[in-house]
Each structure stands twice: as structure tokens, then as C-alpha cells.
Amino acid sequence: MILDYEPGDKVTNPNKKEWGIGQVQSIIGEKVTVNFENVGKKVINTKNIELKKIY
């Protein structure tokens, strides 16, 4: 799977809209670290959760 994210990109987690908008911090393999405005940093496994990129 090729991820369409890079550090600095804005994303949301469609399953947890209450987390708000997040900014991608780092990407290691299938794990994306995102700093969300309402809950802070979360490590997302993109095998299980598909983040939506905000353009």
C-alpha cells in the first residue's frame, strides 16, 4: 500500500470526527503519527484506519 500522506499534511479520522483536524508528524511503514487538535498525538495504523486528507 502506498500512502498519500507526508509530514505537514492535514487529515481527519472519519471514524473519530470529534478528534478534529490533525497534522501528520511522521510516517514509519504503515504507522502514521498525527497531532490532532482535540486529542493530541495518535499513532494510526493505516491497515486498520484510513485517514482522509484535507486539501
Secondary structure by P-SEA (a helix, b strand, c coil): ccccccccbbbbccccccccbbbbccccccbbbbbcccccbbbbccccbbbbbcc
